[in-house]
Amino acid sequence: MNDLFKRAPTDMLDRSTGDFFNARRRAFFSGVMAFLRRRPNRLLSFDEVQGRLHLGGPIYRGLQTVRVHSIVGSLNRYQDFDRKFMPIHSHLATRWMRVNRAWYAETGLPPVVLYKVGEVFFVVDGNHRVSVAREQGQEYIEAEVREYSVRVPLSADLRPEDLENLGAQVEFYERSGLDRLCPQTDLHVTILGGYERLLEHIATHRYFMGLDLRRPVGEEEAVVHWCKSVYQPVRRAIDESGIMAAFPERTTADMYLWVMDHRHFLLEHKGTKSIGIVESARNFIEHLREGDISPPE
């Protein structure tokens, strides 16, 4: 880092040296701010994403024009660049400046090679070209794209710390099949252990369905019935109330779990003989608004 604070060169004949200096300086101060804010500033590792989210594919998509800011990770150079693809290490200078000079000369750099997952991209080949494009304020880049399928939505604000929760969501979908059986129902939970609790709710619902119908109930039948007769009615009550505006960091699925906990409390501890799920939701939301209770952490 000793070379970081040397005065940037002013010789316009070698603008690339100054550009690399500026990119390294930005990477340094971005790393300092990330440390102070305790927020990771690293690129996403494709292998880590693939391992946690169980990706399917890939399918070749050909040449595309890709928005540079949607490139958030790399296959094997994720430790060389920061989240904004600024170079972290001085040893990248020679190759970075060679690419940068070619950018100035408009010599026609070859397309980069990217993997697409959801709405984000990972560099397979062309990390320096992406880095130079970011430094030069280039909005789009030509790319050869191969796309992997994923069961959860991924956007450009994806952070490394999101992967654990997204991995739990993928596992929930794999075990329940809910994304396939109820494709319009997107369940995203931020509560620790929330997906395991949802699986328990479905299993309990299946048990009582069997008692009511006096026959064995298959897993898929139980998932669809739970989704349509339990989760969706509660979700509609939550959406109609507008209560989620007061909890921007939480999700409707979080609120569903709180509602069901509240219903259990009413039945077990308040002596309530019977209360429907929608009535429980409205009762819980009313108490939230009046400040009588607070949602669990």
Buried (B, 14 or more C-beta within 10 A) or exposed (E): EEEEEEEEBEEEEEBBBBBBBEBBBBBBEBBEEBEEEEEBBBBBBBBBBBEBBBBEBBEEEEEBEBEBEBBBBBBBBBEBBBBBBBBBEBEBBEEBBEBBBBBEEEEEBEBBBBBBBBBBBBBBBBBBBBBBBBBEEEEEBBBBBBBBBBBBEBEEEBEBEBBEBBBBBBBBBEBBBBBEBBEEBBBBBEBEEBBBBBBEBBEEBBEEBBEEEEEEBEBEBBBBBBBEEBBBBBBEBBEEBEBBEEBEEBBBBBBBBBBBBBBEBBBEEEEBEEBEBBBBBBBBBEEBEEEEEEBEE
